[in-house]
Amino acid sequence: MKGIIIGSIAGLTVATTGAIKDTKYEKFKLNKFLRSPIIASFWGYVVNEEKEDIPLFLLYLSCISLERLTIEIYKLYRAKRGKYKPSKFKKGEWGSRKYGFSLSN
């Protein structure tokens, strides 16, 4: 139970900071927001079951790291299949040549 609670807190941290960061590029989407706490809770449960005496802060950081790894691999998989292109890369400063990166010619 400890792993699920810490994972949820870690996931809410990631979801909240991500929502704040992406607000000027994308609309808020509840399903994306809830994805991080769910995945981080899963990893919190797995890590806590594997090592029950793990310090809480290390469990918290592990949940954040594993959640980000899971989500970024998922997004890369979808992008490679051509089904995902973040809107923040289509417009705004992310798509400008000023930063040396552009998805369009």
Secondary structure, 3 states (H helix, E strand, C coil): CHHHHHHHHHHHHHHHHHHHHHCCCCCCCHHHHHHHHHHHHHHHHHHHHHCCCCCHHHHHHHHHHHHHHHHHHHHHHHHHCCCCCCHHHCCCHHHCHHHCCCCCC
